[in-house]
Amino acid sequence: MEFAEFERRASHVWEEIPDVYRSGVDALAIDRGDRPHPTLPEIYTLGECLTESYPSDWGGPDTTRSVLVLYYGSFRRLSELDPDFDWRYEIWETITHELRHHLESLATEDALEDVDYAMDENFKRLQGEPFDPFFYRSGEPLAPGVYEAERDVFIEIERDERASPDQRAEFRWQGARYTVPVPGEPGDITFIQIIEGVDASDAELCLVLVRRGGFWSSVRRWLRREEPSVVQAEGTATLED
């Protein structure tokens, strides 16, 4: 998509958003440059919400002003990496995502920053880099123990450390009961990426088995300052219902 068409499409999306949600946003700006991630390859910032607050006893669109910026160069870079890159969808997704940053600034919430953190840590996990093993808890909660980071869904399951390693882990998805094999040597935290057996549409489904140890076991690990061991595996789910 050329710059002129990109600018036209972005303006059209922006104008379709009701005025009440755009209150306090002074402009939608289009920058021709790109914004690569400082440490993660093939990751680009598509947009930003630049917010400035002014001293006041109360918050609102009169005291919190923002400018939404889209980086055309970042969109182009990602389109070169992904032949299925959907320009129109990504423009809409980025504008609404950054607008939510502004609305949460009005409400002094930081939930979206947590989601961004979860997305960055998940990328590190997939790239085999060190990552925060509990990053998924910063994602959007869908249900008790179920979290979403972008299009990845994580189901956390507590597992007794005395459980036999050849047992299968059980989980529920869309009202049905499934099981999946547990790796022969599970870690304190075990990520099992479900590669077959479950229809998750466009989402990636991942089980997170968290070892539940006894009190003294936890104390010994704390005294030794041990980091939790992390294992990653893939598994095929079996429908049990």
N, C-alpha and C positions, 0 to 999 in steps of 0.2 A: 504494500500500500504506500503510495507516494505521500509526501508531507501534506500537500494541499487537501487530499482526500481524508487523511488522518485528522487534520484540523477541522474539516467540515463535519466529519462523523462525530468527533468529540463534542463539538458545539451543539450538534443535534441532540445527543444524549443528555447534555447538561440542561438544555432548554426544556426537556421533557420532565425533569424533576420538579415537583411542586415547589413554589416559592417558600412555603413554610419550612421546608427542609434545607433550603439554601440560605436562610437568614444568617447573616454574619459572615458569609463568604463573599469577599470582595471581587474575586475573579477566578476564572479557570484559565490557567496559563499553559501554553505549549512550548516546551523547550526542545530544540533540535538535538541536543546532546544525549549521551547515555550515562547511566550511573551503575557501573559494575560493583558487585559486592567486594568489600576490601579484602576478604580472605577466601570466600567460597567461589570456585570457578563456575562459569555458566549460570551465575545468578545475577540478575539485574533488577534494580529498583525501577518499577514502571511509573510510579507516581509518589508524590509526597503531599502532605497537608502541612503547610507552614503557618503556624498559629502564633499570634501575639496577644497577650492579655494586658489589660490596663487596670491600674489600681481602682478598686471599687469594693463596697461592702457586699455586693451581690454580683453573681455571674450571669451572663446572658449575651445575646448577640451584639449588644451595644458596648460590652467591655471585652469580648473575646472575638477577634477578627482573624480570618484565615484566607489564604490563597491556595487553591488546589493546583498542583503542577503535574503535568504528564510529560514524561521523557520519551519523545519520539524515537530517539536513537536506541533506547533500551528495547522498545517494541520491535524495532527492526532487527536488533541483534538476536532476540529470542526467535523471531520468525525464521532467521537463517539457521538456527539450531534445530528447530522443530518444523518439519514440513506440514504438519497438521495444525499449526498455530492459527487460532481463530482471532483475527484482528478485532472484529466487531464485538465479540463476547468479551475479550480482554479489556477493551476500552471501557465498556459498560461496567465490568467487574472492578476495574481500577478506580474509576470515578466514584462509584458507590462505596467502595472500601475506604477511600480517602475522605469522603464526605462523612462517613461514620466516625473517623478520627475527630473531625470537627465537632460533631454532635456530642461525642463523649467528652471533648474538652469543655463544652458548655456544662456538662453534668459532672465534671471532674472525675470521670471514670478512666481506668487504664486497662480495661478488658482486652481491647484490640491490641495493645502493646504485648500483652501476654500471648495472644494468638500468633503474632509475628515472631515472638521468641520461639514458640513451639514449632513453627514452620522452619525456622533456621536450624534448630537442633535436630529436627527430623531429617533435614537434608544432610546434615553431618552423619547421622546414623546410616543413611542409605549409601553414603560415599565411603563408609568405613573409617571415618574420623572419630576421635574422642567426642562424646556427647553426654549431656545430662540425661541419665536413664529415666528420670521422672518428668521429662520435658512435656510429655503428652498431657499431663494434668494442667498445664497452662493453656491448653486448647479449649475449644467451646464444649461445655458439658452437654451431652445429648440425653443422658439418663445416668442413674447412679453407677459409677464405675465405667462409663462409656464417654469417650472424648473424641472430638474431631479436630484435626489440624489440616487445614485446606481441604483436600479430598480424601485424606487418610483417616480411618476410624480405628480407634484403639479401645479394646475391651480388656479391662484389668481384672485379673482373677487371683485371689490369694491361694497359695499352695503350701500345704504343710511340708516342712523340710524332711519329715520322716516318710513322705509318700514314696512309693516304689517308682523308680525312673521309667519303668515300662508301662505305667498307667497312661491313660489318655485324658487330656484336659477337656472338660465339658463347658460349652457356652451356648447362649441363646442369641439368635439373630432373626429379626423379622417374625417373631412368634414361634420359630421352630428351634428344636434342640439339635446341636451338633457336637461331635467330638473330633479331636485331632491328636495325633501322636505327640508325646512329649520327647524332646531330645534325650539321648541316653545319659548325658551329663548336663542336666539343667543348671543354670547359674542362680545367683540370688534373684536376678531379674532376667527373665527369658522372653525374648520377642519371637513370636512365631507368625511369620507372614503367611496368610492363607492364600495359596496360589490356585487352588481348585476346590470345587464342591459347594461353593456359596455364591449366590448371585448378589453381588454388591453394587450393581450398575457401574457407574464410573468411579466408585470409591475403591480404595485399597483397604482391606480388612486385616488387622493385626491383633493377635492376642498378646497380652503382657502378663506373664505369670510371675507373681511376686512371692518369693519364699517367705513363709510365716514361721519364724523360729521361736524357740522358747525365750524366756526372760534372760537367763544366764548366757545363752548363746549370743543374744544381742549385746549384752554388757561386755562380753569378751571381745567381740568385734570392735566395739566402741573404744575399749581400752587399747587395742592394738592399732587403732586408727585405720582400719581396713576399709578400702573402698568396696562397694558391692560388686561381685562378679557379674558380668553381663554376657549372655549368650544370645546369638541370633540364629534363627533357623527358618526354614520354609516347611509348610505342611499342607496336606490335602484333607479337607474336612469331610466328615461322613454324616449324613442326615440320619438321626436316630429315631425321630417321631414317625 
